[in-house]
Amino acid sequence: YRISTPTFTRLRRVALPHRGGGEWAGERCGGATPKMDFDLPMLFIQFVSGLSRAMVLFLMASGLTIVFGVMRVINFAHGAFYMLGAYLAFTLTNLLGPSVGFWVALLLVPTLICLLGAAVELVLLRRIYEKEHLLQILLTYSLIFVFNDAVKLLWGGEMRIVTLPEMLKGFVTFFGHRFPVYYLFIIGVGTA
């Protein structure tokens, strides 16, 4: 069946290859929509790419969940701690070079951020454990501003990128499409 609105008519017109254009797709196919070409390898690449980005979100969310589950603290500053860790990793990678600095940063930066989190817990959060959750939200939300301003003061407002070591810079070919090795590394870290 056809809907006779002008907008739908313009959108529904397709150019069929054997006639050179303009006939209704439904007229040739008996009312059914014609089949579209489907690139399964590209769908697989998109799936794996989405999975790698989902692993980054999973790693952040699992940390937030663990902090809330163990300490019963609503930590709005969790992403700010993550950002601070990324800037520390950038600094270590630049100081030591990408081949060594990346792996050192991967081991050292989580420890440093954990120590900073412990200091925040000892100095600030312990005082408000017994209070209502709104105070925890306000305190951790204010930490976001403090960390953001500290990062701007130390590293500036420009975007920084951590240089990858040579072994993670390459590409793997899946079904004729190139895929970054670093994304596979992220998937591996997320599943471990």
C-alpha positions, -999 to 999 in steps of 0.1 A, spaced: 0 0 0 11 36 -5 9 66 17 2 96 -4 19 123 16 43 143 -6 73 138 18 68 101 19 65 100 -19 98 117 -24 115 95 1 100 63 -12 111 68 -49 141 47 -57 161 43 -89 160 7 -100 191 -4 -120 173 -21 -149 150 8 -158 171 38 -149 150 53 -122 119 67 -108 96 37 -104 81 26 -71 101 -1 -54 68 -17 -43 55 -19 -79 85 -40 -90 87 -62 -59 50 -68 -54 47 -44 -25 78 -57 -7 108 -36 0 137 -45 -22 167 -62 -6 197 -40 2 234 -50 -1 246 -60 33 283 -58 42 288 -85 69 325 -79 74 320 -42 79 292 -50 105 317 -72 123 343 -44 124 317 -20 137 308 -46 164 344 -51 175 349 -13 175 318 -8 196 330 -35 219 363 -18 225 346 14 234 322 -5 256 351 -20 275 364 15 284 330 24 298 328 -10 316 362 -4 333 351 31 345 316 18 356 330 -12 374 353 10 394 324 33 403 302 3 412 330 -12 434 335 21 453 298 24 459 293 -12 468 322 -14 493 322 21 508 286 32 502 300 65 488 283 82 458 315 93 440 307 118 413 344 125 410 352 90 397 356 103 361 378 131 373 401 106 390 401 87 356 410 120 338 438 127 362 452 92 356 451 98 319 471 130 322 496 113 345 499 85 320 505 111 293 533 127 314 550 95 322 548 83 285 564 116 274 591 115 300 601 79 295 593 74 259 563 54 245 580 20 244 588 20 281 566 49 295 533 34 284 539 1 303 553 19 333 523 43 333 500 13 330 514 -1 363 523 31 382 494 55 374 466 33 389 487 30 421 491 68 423 455 74 416 446 48 443 468 67 468 451 100 459 417 83 464 428 70 497 440 105 507 406 120 497 389 93 517 409 99 548 408 137 547 374 144 533 350 115 530 354 100 564 340 131 580 306 127 562 300 89 562 273 91 587 257 121 571 231 120 543 241 111 508 235 147 495 267 158 513 287 130 496 273 141 462 282 178 469 317 169 481 326 146 453 310 170 427 332 198 441 362 175 436 354 174 399 360 212 397 391 210 418 406 182 396 396 200 364 412 232 374 443 214 386 446 197 352 442 230 334 468 246 356 494 218 351 487 206 316 468 234 300 435 232 281 448 216 250 439 180 241 467 155 249 472 120 235 491 92 251 516 79 226 513 42 221 542 17 220 551 3 186 535 -31 194 501 -14 199 502 10 169 496 -15 142 465 -28 125 450 -63 121 431 -72 90 396 -87 95 377 -96 63 397 -71 43 391 -42 68 419 -28 90 413 -27 127 437 -11 153 456 -35 176 451 -11 205 413 -17 204 420 -54 207 442 -47 237 414 -27 253 390 -56 248 416 -79 264 421 -57 294 383 -53 299 376 -90 298 405 -98 321 
